[in-house]
């Protein structure tokens, strides 16, 4: 593998301007394609085989507009100066209703002056607008037009706030400012790491080209399959981080070879053959981890997995082709425009141990004590994960001042917390109910039973579909959608047994409950597949089963620390205000300022974080192990190899991790709660992984295992393909393996 990667790097270096032009043209053409043809999005939040999905399917069959794919939009009215029944205000509202009816795709408008449409204090009302025949992905645009049509009410001094029935996956997430902040911070880190402006700009430029291509491909694929709107934020976060990191690793290796006097094209070839192989395997582990999300049984997770994987693949491709091309063009000018007091000249001499080398020697000299301290620290970080609170992040946690949150708070104040997350109860009937009075016995009994379920605040009148074989009730709980008791109510309603009726429960809360159940059921399989396939990839990379298994276990440990941090910040609320989460407004409307209030984490978030973090953690593992393996083949001294490997990679891994952290922290500033959760979890995991895990735990365990690190049984060595990245990393450097221990098989470079 090293040979063809080296040839690829050498070819790109010799034809640098051609490769650069191809990437720029490709990025420009794909981006232009998205501008011409658009980026269609259609979040598939279906959960095949669940009760909520069955309720949703039944709801689309003959219940009229607003219950199918068209959707529903509500305009929440608030008159702070008096009753909505006052003649002038009522006339203004009726004018607004008339204008709303003229908006395209509006087929039914329910006046607030109906039963249940106005609050008991007469100052809050709800206009319900039912749609038909419109693209579900354009619900936000339709909501805007409906809101504009309500202008007559606003002119009368009435606040009119739109609220649609979009799911969290439908929310339009725009991360431009976060990406700009992340790139700017990453550039500062690179300036201090390399000390030259030209060298710092190479990883940033490469990552931007990679993200441009990746996002354009994802946008155009929206014409062929459902792509959620939040796919772009995931692709941007991960693509920007790994794109800069992979280029950083290659650039660091190249500058070291230049400092050692290697000619430019030869240095590029050897860089791509060695560090390029590590990049290829590291990117492969991320893609494998993301691909395992297909087993989650949740279409949105599957889509997020492959869309994010596209951004990683683009990062690998640009690293293996565009970076060598840029290095071939720049040559020694990569060290131009040196900044004073920043970076280190060259990459360090072999004769003077770096601080990381001294740390490696210190750890290797007392591995048991370091192992114990690191284990205790990681245990303390991971312990809070036991209190992780999963649930629904409803619009009550949206950005303060947003229309979604304002509508949520007005609805809660006027009609109670449960009105923001009603249950849609749909029953299949054994006998035709008809649409007249009196209702059938099954329908009447079902309504009576629903009314007396603990936690039910209100049951709307029954609505029978055109066939008469299904009936629908809107059930308003006493609890907010994010309240765990709302999920308990879903299960209580599903447990109802009514003769002649088969009950199904849909709606946001019911869907959340089913997502939680499905993910809890599938999580063990996803974890097993990710761990096994990643360990197998490491086995192919290093031909060392002990190292492969140990690396997978180390990644699981760093994940525990990440989930512990999420639990501290969000589930225990110790600092949720510090990440920009505004507490819900009390029912009495009084102000509330605090840094500590709990925020639930969506059920599917931990599984996505697991896949992403497991793959990212493998990046640093691969680069560290590659360096340790090379040092071991030179000296045959395991503890010395650990110290040299840590010394050779400590600075670059720290810089790469710092870039990842600042990129992810930049996304914490985005107002969407989902993005904040991802930003905090990813930033903490990478920070812990690059410090405690790679700086202390991994060197300590490798020092304790000794030559067993690189042991491979003869039968396994015979069947493994010769893909090792460490044994050939220096290509034409002389690497002599140490003599193997008696009775053990030590694989050094391919099969003997």
VONUZA-527613 format. One record per residue: residue in three letters; y negated, x negated, z negated of N, C-alpha, C in turn. Coordinates in steps of 0.1 Angstrom, whole numbers, plus 5000, padded with zeros to 4 digits. Layout:
% residues N
ALAYXZYXZYXZ/...
This chain:
% residues 752
UNK501249925000500050005000498749915000/UNK498849814992497649724991497249665005/UNK498349635013498049575026497249675035/UNK497749795036497049885045495649925040/UNK495549935026494149955021493249845024/UNK493749725023492949605026492549605041/UNK493449635049493149645064492049755066/UNK492249865059491249975061489849925056/UNK489849865045488549815040487949705049/UNK488749615054488249515063487749575076/UNK488449675081487949735093486649805091/UNK486449875080485249945077484049845075/UNK484349735069483349635067482849575080/UNK483749555089483449495102482649595111/UNK482949725109482349835117481449915107/UNK480749855099480049925088479050035094/UNK478249995104477250085109477850205115/UNK479050185122479750305128480250395117/UNK480850345107481450425096480250495089/UNK479150425086478050495080477450605088/UNK477350585101476850685110477750805110/UNK479150785110480050895111479950985098/UNK479850915086479650995074478351075074/UNK477251015078476051085078476051205088/UNK476551175100476651285109477551395104/UNK478751355098479651455093478951545082/UNK478251475073477651555062476551645068/UNK475751585077474751675083475251785091/UNK476351765099476851875107477451985098/UNK478251945088478852045079477752125072/UNK476752055067475652125060474952215069/UNK474652175082474052265091474952385094/UNK476252365094477152475096477052585085/UNK476852535073476652635062475352705063/UNK474352635069473052705070473152805082/UNK473852785092473952875103474952985100/UNK476152955095477153055093477153115078/UNK476453045069476353095056477553045047/UNK477453075034478453035024478953165018/UNK479853235024480253365018481053345005/UNK480753424996481453414983481953554979/UNK483153554974483753684970484753654959/UNK484353664947485153624936486353724934/UNK487453664935488753744933489053734919/UNK488753834911489053834897490253914894/UNK491053944904492254024901493253944894/UNK494154014886495153954878496454024882/UNK497153984893498254054897499354084887/UNK499854204887500954234877500554274864/UNK499254294861498754334848498354474847/UNK498254524835497854664834496454694838/UNK495554594835494154614840494054624855/UNK494854544862494854544876495354674882/UNK496354734875496854864879495854974877/UNK495054964866494055064864492955044874/UNK492654924878491654904888492054954902/UNK493354934905493854984918493855144918/UNK494155204907494155354907492755404907/UNK491755334901490355374901489755374915/UNK490355304924489755294938490355404946/UNK491255484941491855584949491355724946/UNK490355764953489855904953488955944942/UNK488355854934487555894923486055894928/UNK485755874940484455884945483655754945/UNK482455754949481655634950481355564936/UNK481255434937481055364924482355314917/UNK483455384921484755344914485555264923/UNK485155244935485955154944485355014945/UNK485354964957484854824960483254824961/UNK482654934962481154934964480454884952/UNK480854934940480254884928479254984922/UNK478654954910477755034903476654944898/UNK475354994899474254924894473555024884/UNK473054974873472255054864470854994863/UNK469955094861468555054858468255104844/UNK468055014835467755054821466255074820/UNK465855184815464455224813464055214798/UNK462855164796462355154782460955184782/UNK460555284774459155324772458755294758/UNK457955184757457555144743456455224738/UNK455755304747454555384743454955524740/UNK456155564741456455704738457655754745/UNK457955884744459155944749459155944765/UNK460455924770460655934784460556084789/UNK460556174780460356314784458956364786/UNK457956274782456556304785456356334800/UNK455556434803455456474817455156364827/UNK454156284824453756184833454856084835/UNK455556044824456555944826457756004833/UNK458056124830459256194837458956204852/UNK457756234856457456244870457556104876/UNK457156004870457255864875458755824877/UNK459555864867460955834868461655904880/UNK461256034882461756114893461356054906/UNK460155994907459655934919460555804922/UNK460855734911461755614912463155654917/UNK463655764912464955814916464955844931/UNK463855904936463855934950463855814959/UNK463155704954463055584962464355514962/UNK465055514950466355444949467355514958/UNK467255644960468255714969468155664983/UNK466955604987466755565001467255425003/UNK467655354993468255214994469555215002/UNK469755135012471055135019472255115009/UNK473355185012474655185005474555264992/UNK473455324989473455404977473855544981/UNK474955594974475455724977475355824966/UNK475055784954474855874943473955814932/UNK473055884927472155844917472155944905/UNK472555894894472655984882471355964874/UNK470656074872469356074865469556044850/UNK468555974844468755954829468556084821/UNK468156194827467956314820469156404820/UNK470356334819471656404818472156374805/UNK473256444801473956424788474456284788/UNK474056214777474456074775473655974783/UNK472556024790471755934798470555884791/UNK470255934780469055894773469355874758/UNK468655784751468955754737468455864728/UNK468955854716468555964706467055954703/UNK466455834704465055824701464155854714/UNK464855884725464155924737463355814744/UNK463455694740462655584746463455494756/UNK464755504755465655424764466555514772/UNK466555494785467355574794468055494804/UNK469055544811469855474821469955554834/UNK469555484845469755544858471055474863/UNK472055544867473355494872473355514887/UNK473455404894473455404909474855364914/UNK475455454922476855424927476755394942/UNK477455284946477355234959478655254967/UNK478555244980479655254989479455185002/UNK480455115007480355055020479654925021/UNK479354855009478554735009479554615006/UNK479054495010479854375007479754354992/UNK480954344985480854324970480254194966/UNK480254094976479653964973478153964973/UNK477554084978476054094979475554194969/UNK476354214958475854314948474554264941/UNK474354134939473154094933471954124942/UNK472054104956470954144965470654294964/UNK471754374964471554514964470854554951/UNK471254494940470654524927469154494927/UNK468754384934467354354935466554454943/UNK467154504954466454604962466354734954/UNK467354774946467354894938466254874927/UNK466154754921465154734911463754744917/UNK463554694929462254704935461854854938/UNK462954934941462655074943462255154931/UNK462455094919462155164907460655134903/UNK459855074912458555034909457655154904/UNK457855274909456955384904457055404888/UNK458255374883458455384868457655274861/UNK457655154867456955044861455355074861/UNK454955134872453455164873453055254862/UNK454055334857453755434846453855364832/UNK454055234832454255164819455655164814/UNK456655194822458055194818458655064822/UNK459355004813460154884817461354924824/UNK461654864835462854904843463654774846/UNK464854764840465554634841466954664848/UNK467254594859468554614865469654554858/UNK470854614858472054564852473154604862/UNK473954504867475054534876476354514869/UNK477454554876478754544869479454414874/UNK478754314878479354194882480054124871/UNK481154054874481853984863481253844862/UNK481653764852481053634850481353544862/UNK482453564869482653484881481753524893/UNK481053634892480153674903478753624901/UNK478453574889477153524886476753414895/UNK475553414900475053314909474653194901/UNK475353084902475052964894474452864903/UNK473152834900472452734908472152614899/UNK472752494903472652374894471752264900/UNK470952294909470052194915469352104905/UNK468552164896467952074886468851984878/UNK470052044874470951964866471551854874/UNK471751874887472251764896471251654897/UNK469951694899468951594900468751514887/UNK468851584876468751504863469951414862/UNK471151464865472351384864472251254873/UNK471851274885471651164894470651064889/UNK469551114884468451024879468950944867/UNK469651004858470250934846471250834850/UNK472150874860473150784864472550664871/UNK471450684878470850564885470250474874/UNK469750524863469250434852470350354846/UNK471550414844472650344839473050234848/UNK473150264861473550164871472550054872/UNK471350084870470349974871470549874859/UNK470849924847471049834836472449774837/UNK473349834844474749784845474749664855/UNK474049684867474149584878472849494878/UNK471749544873470549464873469849454886/UNK470349514897469649514910469549654915/UNK468449684922468249814927469249854938/UNK469449754947470349784958471749814954/UNK472249734944473649764939473649894932/UNK472649934925472650064918472550184928/UNK471950164939471850274949473150304957/UNK473950204958475250214966476050334960/UNK476450334947477250444942476550574943/UNK475250584940474550704941474550764955/UNK474250674965474250724979475650774983/UNK476650694979478050734983478350874977/UNK478050884964478351014957477651134963/UNK476351114967475651224973476251264987/UNK476651164995477351195007478651275005/UNK479351224995480651294991480451434987/UNK479451454978479151594974478651684985/UNK477851624994477351705005478451755014/UNK479351665017480551695025481451795018/UNK481751775005482651854998482051994996/UNK480852014992480252144991480152215004/UNK479852145015479852215028481152265032/UNK482252185030483552225033483952345025/UNK483652345012483952465003483252585008/UNK481952565012481152685016481752745029/UNK482152655039482652705051484052775049/UNK484852725040486152785037485952925031/UNK484752955026484553095022484753195032/UNK484653155045484953245056486353275058/UNK487253195052488653215053489353265041/UNK488753245029489453285017488353315006/UNK488753374995487753414985487353284977/UNK486053254977485553144969484553194959/UNK484853174946483853224936482553144936/UNK481453204932480153134932480153014923/UNK480953014912480852904903481752784907/UNK482352794919483152684925482152574928/UNK480952604931480052494935479652414923/UNK479452474911479052394899480252304895/UNK481452354896482552264892482752154902/UNK482552184914482652074924481551974923/UNK480352024919479251934918479451844905/UNK479751904894479951824882481051714883/UNK482151754888483251654889483051564901/UNK482651614912482451534924481351424921/UNK480251464915479251364912479751254902/UNK480451294892480951204882481951104888/UNK482951154895484051064900483450984912/UNK482651044920482050974931481350854928/UNK480450864917479750744913480750644906/UNK481650694898482550604891483450524900/UNK484050594910484950514919484150414927/UNK482950444932482150344939481750234929/UNK481450264917481150164907482250064905/UNK483550114904484650024902484749924914/UNK484649974926484749894937483649794938/UNK482449834935481249744936481349634926/UNK481849664914481949564903482949454908/UNK484049494913485049404918484449314929/UNK483749374939483249304950482249204945/UNK481349234936480349144931480949024924/UNK482049054917482748944911483348844921/UNK483948894931484448814942483348734949/UNK482248794951481148724957480648604948/UNK480648634935480248534925481248414925/UNK482448444928483548344928483548264942/UNK482648304951482548224963483348284975/UNK483948404973484748454984483848504995/UNK484148485008483348535019483248685019/UNK482148745025481848885024483048975028/UNK483448955041484449045046485849025039/UNK486148905035487348885027487248955013/UNK486048945007485849004994485949164995/UNK485449215006485549365008487049395010/UNK487749325018489149355020489949345007/UNK489749244999490449224987490049334976/UNK488749374977488249474968488949604971/UNK489049644984489749764988491249764985/UNK491849644987493249634985493549654970/UNK492749594961493049604947492449724940/UNK491049724938490449834931490549964939/UNK490649954953490850074961492150144958/UNK493250064955494450124952494350194938/UNK493650144929493450204916492650334918/UNK491650334927490850454930491750564936/UNK492650524945493550614952494450684942/UNK495050604933495950664923495150744912/UNK494050694908493250774899492750904904/UNK492350904917491951034923493151124925/UNK494351064927495551144929495951214916/UNK495751154904496051224892495051334889/UNK493851324893492851434891493251554900/UNK493651524913494051634922495351694917/UNK496251624912497551674907497251774896/UNK496351724886496051814875495351944879/UNK494451934889493752054893494752144901/UNK495652084909496552164917497552244908/UNK497752194896498652274887498052404882/UNK496752424884496152554881496752664889/UNK497452634900498052744908499052814900/UNK499652754890500652814882500152904871/UNK498852914870498252994859498353144862/UNK498653184874498753324877497453394877/UNK496353324879495053384879494353334892/UNK494153424902493553374915492253294913/UNK491353334904490153254903490453114898/UNK491353094889491652954885492252874896/UNK493152944904493752874915492652824925/UNK491752914928490652874937489752764931/UNK489452774919488652674912489352534913/UNK490652544912491452414912491352344925/UNK491552424936491552354949490152324954/UNK489252404950487852374955487352244948/UNK487652234935487252114928488051994933/UNK489252014937490151904942489551854955/UNK488951944963488251904976487151794973/UNK486351824962485351734959485851594955/UNK487051594948487651464944488151394956/UNK488851464965489351404977488151334985/UNK487051414986485951354993485451224986/UNK485451224973485051104965485950994968/UNK487251014969488150904972487950854986/UNK487850944995487650905009486350825011/UNK485250865006484050785007484150655000/UNK484850644989485050524982485850424990/UNK486850474997487750385004487150345018/UNK486150415023485650385036484150365036/UNK483350455031481950435031481450315022/UNK482050305011481650185002481950055009/UNK483150035014483449905021482449885033/UNK482149995040481149985051479749935046/UNK479349995035478049965030478049815025/UNK479149775019479249635014479249535025/UNK479949575036479949495048478649475054/UNK477849585054476449585060475549495051/UNK475649515038474749455029475049305026/UNK476349275025476749145022476249095009/UNK475648975009475048924996473749004992/UNK473249075001472049154998472249264988/UNK473549284985473849384975473249344961/UNK472949214960472249164947470749154949/UNK470249214959468749204961468049294952/UNK466749274951465749344943466249354928/UNK466449234923466949214909465849264900/UNK466249334889465249384879465349284867/UNK464149254862464149164850464649244838/UNK465349164829465849214817466849334818/UNK467549344830468549444832469749384838/UNK470949424834472149384840472549244836/UNK473649204840474149064838474248994851/UNK473848864851473948784863475448764867/UNK475848804879477148794882478048884874/UNK479248854872480148934864480748874852/UNK480148754849480748694837481648584841/UNK481648474834482448354837483748374829/UNK484848304835486048314828486048224815/UNK485248134815485248044803484648094791/UNK483748184792483048244780483548384778/UNK484248404766484748544764483648644762/UNK483848754768482848864766483048934753/UNK482149024750482249104737483549184738/UNK483849244750485049324751486249244750/UNK486249114755487449034753487649004738/UNK486548974731486648944717487149064709/UNK486749184714487249304707488749324710/UNK489149294723490549304726491449204718/UNK490949084715491648984707491749034693/UNK490649094688490549144674491549254672/UNK491649344682492549464681494049414682/UNK494249314692495649264693496049184681/UNK495149134673495549064661495849144649/UNK495549274649495749364638496049504643/UNK497049514652497349644659497649764650/UNK498449734639498849844630497649914623/UNK496749824618495549874611494649954621/UNK494449894633493549964643494250094647/UNK495550094649496250224653496050334642/UNK496150294630496050394619494550444618/UNK493550354619492150404619491850494631/UNK492350454642492050534654492750664654/UNK493950664649494650794647494050894638/UNK493550834626492750914617491550974623/UNK490750894630489550934636489751044646/UNK490751024655491051124665491651254658/UNK492451234648492851354641491751434635/UNK490751364629489651434623488851504634/UNK488651444646487951514657488751634663/UNK490051624663490851724669491151844659/UNK491051824646491451924637490652054638/UNK489352054641488652184643489152264654/UNK489852204664490352284675491252394671/UNK491852384659492652494654491852624652/UNK490552614650489752724649489052774661/UNK489452724673488852764685488852914688/UNK487752974690487653114691487453154706/UNK488553214711488553264725488153404726/UNK487453444737487053584739486253594751/UNK485253684751484453714763483053674760/UNK482453594769481053564768480253664776/UNK479753774769479153884776477653844778/UNK476953944784475553914787474653904775/UNK475153934763474353914751474153764748/UNK474953674755474753534753474053474765/UNK473553554774472853504786471553444782/UNK470953374792469653304789468653404784/UNK467953364773466953444768465853474778/UNK465453594780464453634789465053674803/UNK466353654805466953694818467053844818/UNK467153904830467254044832468554094826/UNK469654014828470954054823470954064808/UNK470353974801470353984787469354094782/UNK468254114789467354214785467954354786/UNK468654374797469354504799470454524789/UNK471154414786472254424776471654464762/UNK470554404758469954434745469354574744/UNK468754624755468254754755469354854755/UNK470454834762471654924762472254924748/UNK472354814742472954804728472054874718/UNK470754864719469854924710469855074712/UNK469855124724469755264727471055344725/UNK472255274728473455354729474655284721/UNK474355174714475455114707476054994714/UNK476654904707477154774713478254804723/UNK479054904721480254924730479854974744/UNK478655024746478355074759478254964770/UNK478054834765478054724774479454674779/UNK480454734773481854694777482754814776/UNK482554924783483355044782484755014787/UNK485755094782487155084787487255194798/UNK487955154808488155254819489655294818/UNK489955414812491255454810491655544822/UNK492655504829493155574841494655614838/UNK494955744840496355784837496955844850/UNK498155804852498955864863499655984857/UNK499456094864500056224859501356264866/UNK502256324859503456364865503256494873/UNK502256574869501956704876500556704880/UNK500256774891498856774896497956844886/UNK496856784883495956834873494956934879/UNK494556914891493456994897492156954892/UNK491057014897489756974893489057084886/UNK489657204884488957314877489257314862/UNK488857424856489157454842490157564840/UNK490957564830490957454819491757334824/UNK491557224818492257104822493757114819/UNK494557044825496057044823496256994809/UNK497457034804497757004790497856854788/UNK498356774798498356624796496956564795/UNK496056624804494756564804494056594790/UNK494156724786493556764773494056684761/UNK495456664761496056584750495556444750/UNK495456384762495056244763493656224758/UNK492756324762491356304757491356324742/UNK492056414736492156434722492656304715/UNK493656254720494256134714493356014715/UNK492656004727491655894728490455904718/UNK490056024716488956054707489256004693/UNK490456014688490855974675491355834673/UNK491355754683491755614682490755544674/UNK491055474663490055404655489355304664/UNK488055304663487255214671486655274683/UNK486955394686486355464698485155544694/UNK484055514700482755584697482555704705/UNK482955704718482655824726483655824738/UNK484155944742484955954753484256054763/UNK483956004775483256084785484256194791/UNK483656294797484556404802485456344813/UNK486656404814487656364824487156374838/UNK487556274846487256284861488656274868/UNK488956374876490256384883490056344897/UNK490956264903490756214916491156324926/UNK490856304939491056404949492456454950/UNK493456374947494856414948495256494936/UNK494556484925494856554913495956494905/UNK496356374910497556304903497056184894/UNK495756164893495256064884493956114877/UNK493756074865492656114857491955994851/UNK490655994850489855874845488955914834/UNK489055834823488155854812487355724810/UNK486055734808485255624803485155634788/UNK485755524782485755524767484855414762/UNK483955454753482955364748483455314734/UNK483655184732484155134719482955124709/UNK483255104697482255084687481854934686/UNK482554854694482354704693481754654706/UNK481054544705480554464717481654404724/UNK481554374738482654314745483154184740/UNK482254114733482653984728483353994714/UNK483354104708483954134695485454134697/UNK486254044689487754044690488354184688/UNK487654274680488154404678488254494690/UNK487354454700487454534713488754504720/UNK489254384719490554354725491654434718/UNK491554434705492554514697492554664701/UNK491354714704491254854708491954874721/UNK491854774730492554794743494054804741/UNK494554724732496054734730496354864723/UNK495454914714495755044707495755154717/UNK494855154727494855264737496055254746/UNK496455134749497655114758498955164751/UNK498855164738500055204730500255354729/UNK499155434734499255574734500455624743/UNK501155724738502255784745501955934747/UNK501555974758501256114761502256164771/UNK502956274768503856334777503156374790/UNK503756334801503256374814502156274819/UNK501756174812500756084816501155934813/UNK500955854823501155704821499855634820/UNK499455584808498155534806497955394810/UNK496855364817496455224820495055204816/UNK494755084812493355054807492754934815/UNK491554964821490854864828489454844823/UNK488654764830487354734825487254584821/UNK486054544818485854394815486754354803/UNK486654434792487354394780488954384782/UNK489454494789490854494792491254384801/UNK490454344811490754234820490754104812/UNK489854094802489753974794491053964785/UNK491554074780492754074772493954034781/UNK494054084793495154044802495053894806/UNK493853854808493653704812494153624800/UNK493853654788494253584776495753584775/UNK496353694777497853704777498553624788/UNK498053634800498653564811498453414809/UNK497353374805497153224803497953174792/UNK498053244781498953204770500353194774/UNK500753284784502153274789502353154798/UNK501353124806501553024816501152884812/UNK500352874801499852744797500952634795/UNK502052664788503052564786503552504800/UNK503752594810504252544823503152454830/UNK501952494829500852414835500752274828/UNK500852274815500752144808501952054812/UNK503152114812504352044815504251984829/UNK503852054839503752004852502651894854/UNK501551914848500451814848500951684842/UNK501451694830501951574823503051504831/UNK504051574835505151514842504751454856/UNK503951524864503551474877502651354875/UNK501751354865500851244863501551124858/UNK502551144849503351034845504150974856/UNK504651054865505351014877504450924886/UNK503250974888502350894896502050754890/UNK501850754876501650624870502850534871/UNK504050604870505250524872505350454885/UNK504950524896504850474909503850364910/UNK502750374902501650274903501950154896/UNK502750164885502950044876504450004874/UNK505350094879506750064878507150034864/UNK506550114854506750084840506850224833/UNK508050274830508150404824507550424810/UNK507550314802506950324789505450344790/UNK504850264799503350274801503050414806/UNK503850464816503550604821503550704811/UNK504650704803504750814792503650794782/UNK503350674778502350654768500950694773/UNK500650664785499350704791499250864791/UNK500250934794500151084794499951134780/UNK500551074770500351114756498951084751/UNK498450964755497050924751496051034757/UNK496251074769495351174775495451304767/UNK496551344762496651464754495851454741/UNK495951334736495151304723493651324725/UNK493151264737491751274739491351424742/UNK492251504747491951644749491751714736/UNK492551674726492451744713491051714707/UNK490451594709489151574704488151654712/UNK488251674725487351754732487351904727/UNK488551954725488652094721488052104706/UNK488252004699487652004685486152014686/UNK485551934695484151944696483652074701/UNK484352134710483952274715484052374703/UNK485052354695485252444683484052434674/UNK483652304671482552284661481252344667/UNK480952314680479752364685479652514687/UNK480752564693480652714697481452804687/UNK482652764683483452854675482952864660/UNK482552744655481952734642480452754642/UNK479852734654478452754656477552644650/UNK478152524647477352414641476552334652/UNK475552394656474652334666474652404680/UNK475152524680475052604693473652614698/UNK472752624688471352634692470852504698/UNK471452394695470952264700471352244715/UNK472352324720472752314734472052424742/UNK471052494735470252594743470852734742/UNK471752764733472252894732471352974723/UNK470853084727469953174720470753274712/UNK470553294699471353394692470953534697/UNK471953634696471653774700470553834691/UNK469753924697468753984690469254094681/UNK468954104668469454214660469054344665/UNK469854444660469654584664468254634661/UNK467654584650466254634646465154564654/UNK465554474663464554404672463854294665/UNK464154264653463454154646463854024652/UNK462953924650463253794656464253724647/UNK464953634653466053554647466053414653/UNK465853314645465853174650466853094642/UNK467853034648468852964641469452864651/UNK469952754645470752664653472252684652/UNK472652774644474052794640474452944642/UNK475152974653475753104655476953084664/UNK477953164662479253144670479153204684/UNK479753134693479853184707481353174711/UNK481853284716483253284721483353204733/UNK484553154736484853074748485853154756/UNK485553174769486353254778487853194778/UNK488753284779490153254777490653144788/UNK490053154799490553064810489852924809/UNK488852904801488052774801488952664796/UNK489652684785490552564780491452514790/UNK492052604798493052564808492352484819/UNK491252524824490452444834490052314828/UNK489552314816489152184809490352094808/UNK491552144804492752064803493051994816/UNK493052074827493352014840492351904844/UNK491051934843490051844847490051714838/UNK490051734825489951624816491251534817/UNK492351594818493551514819493451424832/UNK492951474843492851394854491751284853/UNK490651324847489551224845489951114835/UNK490751144825491151044815492050944822/UNK492850994831493750894838492950794846/UNK491750824850490950724858490850594850/UNK490350614838490150494830491450424826/UNK492450504824493750444821494250364832/UNK494150404844494650334856493850204858/UNK492550204856491750084858492049984847/UNK492150024834492549934823493849874825/UNK494849964828496249914829496349814841/UNK495649844852495749754863495249614859/UNK494149604852493649474848494549404838/UNK495149484828496049424819497249374826/UNK497849444835499049404842498749274850/UNK497649264857497249144864497249024855/UNK496549044843496448934833497848894828/UNK498748994826500048964821500848884831/UNK500748914844501448844854500948704855/UNK499648674852499148544852499648454841/UNK499748514829499948434817501348464811/UNK501848584812503148614805502948644790/UNK501748634785501448654771500848794770/UNK501548884763501149024763499849044755/UNK499648984743498449004736497248944743/UNK497448834749496348774756495948864768/UNK496948914775496749004786495949134782/UNK496249184770495549304765494049264763/UNK493849154757492449104755491649084768/UNK492349014777491648984790491449114798/UNK492449204798492349324805491149404800/UNK491049414787489949494781488649424784/UNK488649284783487349214786486949234800/UNK487949234810487549254824487049384828/UNK487549494820487149624824486249694814/UNK486049644802485349714792483949744796/UNK483249654802481849674806481749784817/UNK482649774828482549864839483050004835/UNK484150014826484550144821483550204813/UNK482850124804481850184796480650234804/UNK480250164814479150204823479650334831/UNK480850334836481350454843481450574833/UNK481850554821481950664812480550714808/UNK479650624806478250664803477650744814/UNK477950704827477450784838478050924838/UNK479350934835480051064834479351154823/UNK479151084812478551164800477151214804/UNK476351134809474951174812474951284823/UNK475851274833475951384843476351514837/UNK477451504828477851634822476851684812/UNK476151604804475151644795473951714803/UNK473651654814472651724823472951864826/UNK474251894828474652034831474552124819/UNK474552064807474452144794473052214794/UNK472052154801470752214801470652344810/UNK471752364818471752484826471952604817/UNK471252724820471252834810472552904810/UNK473452894820474652974819475652924808/UNK476153014799477052964788478252894793/UNK478852944804480052874809479852734813/UNK478652704819478352564823478152484811/UNK477452544800477252464788478552424782/UNK479552514781480852484775481552374783/UNK481552374796482052274804481352134802/UNK480052144801479252024799479551954786/UNK479652034775479951974762481351924761/UNK482352004766483751954765483951834773/UNK483451824786483651714794482951584789/UNK481751604784480951484779481651424767/UNK482051514757482751464745484051394748/UNK484851454757486151404760486051264767/UNK485151244776484951124783484451014773/UNK483551054765482950954755484150904745/UNK484850994740486050964731487050874739/UNK487350914751488350854759487950704762/UNK486650684765486250544769486050454757/UNK485950514745485650434733486850424724/UNK487250524717488350524707489650504714/UNK489850574725491150574732491350434739/UNK490450404749490650284757490250164750/UNK489250174740488850054733489650014721/UNK490350114715491150084703492550124704/UNK492850254707494150304706495150244717/UNK494650234729495550184740495850034738/UNK494749954735495149814733496049794721/UNK495849864710496649854698498149884702/UNK498349994708499750034712500349934722/UNK499649884731500149784740500549654733/UNK499649614724499949494716501249514708/UNK501449634703502749654695503949664703/UNK503849724715504949734724505449604731/UNK504449514732504849384738505349394752/UNK506449314755506949314769507649444773/UNK507849534763508449664766507449744774/UNK506149714774505249784782505649784797/UNK506149674802506449654816507949654819/UNK508749704810510149704812510549824822/UNK511449794831511949894840513449884842/UNK514249984839515649974841516049944855/UNK517049864858517449824871517649944881/UNK518350044876518650164884517350234889/UNK516350234880515050304884514350214893/UNK514350084891513649994900514150004915/UNK515450034916516050044929515550164937/UNK515350274930514950394937513450424938/UNK512650344931511250364932510650294945/UNK509850364952509250304964508250194959/UNK508050104968507249984965505750024967/UNK505150094957503750134958502950074947/UNK503449974939502749924928501349874932/UNK500349914924498949874927498549744919/UNK499149714908498749604900499349474905/UNK500549474910501249354914500549294926/UNK499949374934499349314946497849334946/UNK497249354935495849384934494949274939/UNK495349154937494549044942494948984955/UNK495949044961496349014975496748874977/UNK495748784979496148644982495948554970/UNK495648614958495648534946497148494942/UNK497248374937498648344932498848404919/UNK499848494918500248554906501648534903/UNK501948464892503348424889503748504877/UNK504848574879505348654868506048564857/UNK505948614845506648534834508148564835/UNK508848474829510348494828510748614820/UNK511548704825511948824818512748794806/UNK512748884796513548874784514948894788/UNK515948824781517348844784517648994781/UNK518449054791518949184789517849294792/UNK516749254797515649344801515349324815/UNK514849424822514449414836512949414836/UNK512349314841510849304842510549304857/UNK509949414861509549424875508149364877/UNK508049274887506749204889506049244901/UNK506649244913506049284925507049334935/UNK507249464934508149524943509549494938/UNK510549524946511949504943512249354944/UNK513049304935513449164936514449144947/
